[in-house]
Amino acid sequence: MFEQEGRVMPVPDGHSQAQAEREARRPSDGLSLSLGRGAGHIEVSRSMATIARGLGLMEA
């Protein structure tokens, strides 16, 4: 078990405890997509951001 964002998570299959802890500390490679004032946001990967921009769902 390891802690990520204040939650206890099981170590993924095929990972060591140390690897899970390293990856939990690593900054996200995603981009934040705002849902509007007070509505929060979602995190999307860079590849999904490219698709969302192409569909006009995100600003360039």
Sequence and secondary structure as in RCSB ss.txt:
>XXXX:A:sequence
MFEQEGRVMPVPDGHSQAQAEREARRPSDGLSLSLGRGAGHIEVSRSMATIARGLGLMEA
>XXXX:A:secstr
 EEETTEEE   TT  HHHHHHHHHS   EEEEE STTT EEEEEHHHHHHHHHTTSS  
